[in-house]
């Protein structure tokens, strides 16, 4: 459920039809805008505007006419395929107009500098409206990526620990092997063996012969 000029505000290009406007209210014919994925899945590339979609939940249903096709956009998650989606005017929901709203405002400057002005403007319309969670969109994107960043950092730490353990184990195995052959090495050195002398069972020595 979106408000007027949603697509132009958030920067989602419309491939066909028009944006949702002020005229799409509770008393006007019910319409929707679909994304490319829905158009491909259900209409198989056929012309979408003018066709109808029915939203059903229990005994309730909402019949909408497709008025536009928007480019696929990642509005809920940043990875994976973009699912089929349709957008309807906020006043034309199955249960009537929305009782709450998320306002998205495009600014020319630093969005953080605009938060106080936006809050003041909203409260000037109705001082009882709760204005919560005002933040730049980039901050919301960072929050979405935070979990993936934590997982990547944890994997890196585990990889470093595994590498250190493997290094320690290799040194332990080498030390154990040398310790087992200490007597043998001492006897060979006493008999005049040099550093380059190989064990009789050494494959490299056998290949040399």
C-alpha positions in Angstrom: 0.0 0.0 0.0 1.6 3.2 -1.2 0.8 6.9 -1.4 0.7 9.4 -4.3 3.9 9.8 -6.3 5.5 6.9 -4.5 7.5 5.6 -7.6 8.8 9.1 -8.5 9.8 9.8 -4.9 11.8 6.6 -4.3 13.1 6.5 -7.8 11.5 3.3 -9.2 11.0 3.8 -13.0 7.6 3.1 -14.5 7.8 1.0 -17.7 4.1 1.3 -18.6 1.2 3.3 -17.3 1.3 6.0 -14.6 2.2 6.6 -11.0 -0.4 6.4 -8.2 -1.8 9.9 -7.6 -4.1 12.0 -5.4 -7.1 11.0 -7.5 -6.7 7.3 -6.4 -8.7 7.6 -3.2 -11.3 5.5 -1.4 -14.2 6.5 -3.7 -12.4 6.0 -7.0 -12.1 2.8 -9.0 -9.6 0.4 -7.4 -6.3 0.2 -9.3 -2.8 -1.2 -8.8 0.7 -1.0 -10.3 2.6 -4.3 -10.7 6.3 -5.0 -11.0 8.1 -6.7 -13.9 8.3 -10.0 -12.0 4.5 -10.2 -11.5 3.9 -9.2 -15.1 6.2 -12.0 -16.4 4.9 -14.6 -14.0 1.1 -14.1 -14.5 0.8 -12.3 -17.8 3.8 -14.0 -19.6 4.9 -10.8 -21.4 1.4 -9.9 -22.6 0.2 -6.3 -22.2 -0.6 -5.8 -18.5 -2.4 -2.4 -18.2 -6.2 -2.9 -18.4 -6.1 -6.4 -16.9 -7.5 -7.2 -13.4 -6.0 -8.7 -10.3 -8.2 -10.0 -7.4 -6.8 -9.9 -3.9 -8.5 -12.4 -1.5 -8.4 -13.1 2.2 -11.1 -15.2 3.6 -14.5 -13.9 2.5 -12.9 -10.5 1.6 -11.7 -9.6 -1.9 -10.4 -6.6 -3.6 -10.6 -6.4 -7.5 -8.1 -4.0 -9.0 -7.3 -2.9 -12.5 -3.7 -2.8 -13.5 -2.7 0.7 -14.4 1.0 0.4 -14.7 4.1 -1.7 -14.6 7.1 -0.7 -12.5 10.7 -1.9 -12.8 11.7 -4.5 -10.3 12.9 -3.0 -7.0 14.4 -4.4 -3.8 12.1 -2.9 -1.3 12.2 -5.6 1.4 15.5 -7.4 1.0 18.8 -6.8 -0.8 19.6 -10.4 -1.9 17.8 -13.1 -3.9 15.3 -12.8 -6.7 12.7 -10.0 -6.7 9.3 -11.6 -5.9 6.1 -10.7 -7.8 4.6 -7.6 -6.2 1.7 -5.3 -6.7 1.3 -1.8 -5.3 -2.2 -0.3 -4.4 -3.2 3.2 -3.3 -3.1 3.5 0.5 -6.9 4.4 0.6 -7.9 1.4 -1.4 -6.9 -1.5 0.9 -9.1 -4.4 1.6 -9.8 -3.1 5.1 -10.1 0.5 4.0 -7.6 3.4 4.4 -4.4 2.7 6.4 -4.4 4.0 10.0 -0.6 4.5 9.8 1.9 5.5 7.2 5.6 5.6 6.5 6.5 8.9 4.7 9.4 8.8 2.3 10.8 12.3 1.5 13.4 13.1 -1.1 15.7 15.9 -0.1 18.2 18.1 -2.0 20.7 18.2 0.9 21.8 16.2 3.8 18.7 14.2 4.9 19.8 14.2 8.6 19.6 18.0 8.6 16.0 17.8 7.4 14.6 15.5 10.1 13.8 18.3 12.6 12.0 20.3 9.9 10.0 17.3 8.7 8.9 16.5 12.2 7.9 20.1 12.8 5.9 20.2 9.6 4.0 17.0 10.4 3.2 18.2 13.9 2.0 21.5 12.6 -0.8 19.6 10.8 -1.7 17.5 13.8 0.3 17.8 17.0 -1.1 14.4 18.2 0.5 12.5 15.4 3.3 10.2 16.7 6.4 10.8 14.6 8.8 7.8 15.2 11.9 6.3 13.6 12.8 9.3 11.3 16.1 8.4 9.7 17.9 8.5 6.3 17.2 5.5 4.0 21.0 4.7 3.9 20.8 4.0 7.6 18.0 1.5 7.1 20.1 -0.2 4.4 23.0 -0.4 6.8 20.8 -2.0 9.4 19.7 -4.6 6.8 23.3 -5.4 5.9 24.5 -5.5 9.6 23.5 -9.1 10.1 25.4 -10.3 7.0 28.5 -8.2 8.2 28.4 -9.9 11.6 28.3 -13.3 10.0 31.2 -12.5 7.7 33.2 -11.2 10.6 32.4 -14.3 12.7 33.5 -16.6 9.8 36.8 -14.7 9.4 37.5 -15.0 13.2 36.7 -18.8 13.0 38.9 -19.1 10.0 41.9 -17.4 11.7 41.4 -19.6 14.8 41.3 -22.8 12.6 44.5 -21.7 10.9 46.3 -21.1 14.2 45.1 -24.5 15.5 46.3 -26.2 12.3 49.7 -24.5 12.5 50.0 -25.6 16.2 49.0 -29.2 15.3 51.5 -29.4 12.4 54.3 -28.2 14.7 53.2 -30.7 17.3 53.3 -33.6 14.8 56.7 -32.5 13.5 58.1 -32.3 17.1 56.7 -35.7 17.9 58.2 -37.2 14.9 61.6 -35.7 15.7 61.4 -36.8 19.3 60.7 -40.4 18.3 63.8 -40.5 16.0 66.2 -38.7 18.4 68.0 -41.9 19.4 68.3 -43.0 15.8 69.5 -39.6 14.6 72.1 -39.6 17.5 73.4 -43.1 16.5 73.7 -42.1 12.8 75.6 -38.9 13.6 78.0 -40.9 15.8 78.6 -43.3 12.9 79.5 -40.3 10.7 76.2 -39.5 8.9 76.0 -36.0 7.5 73.1 -33.7 7.1 72.4 -34.9 3.6 72.3 -38.6 4.4 68.8 -40.1 3.9 67.1 -43.0 5.7 67.3 -46.3 3.8 63.5 -46.4 3.5 63.2 -42.8 2.2 61.4 -42.9 -1.2 63.6 -40.1 -2.5 66.8 -42.0 -1.7 65.4 -45.1 -3.5 64.5 -43.1 -6.5 68.0 -41.7 -6.6 69.5 -45.1 -6.7 
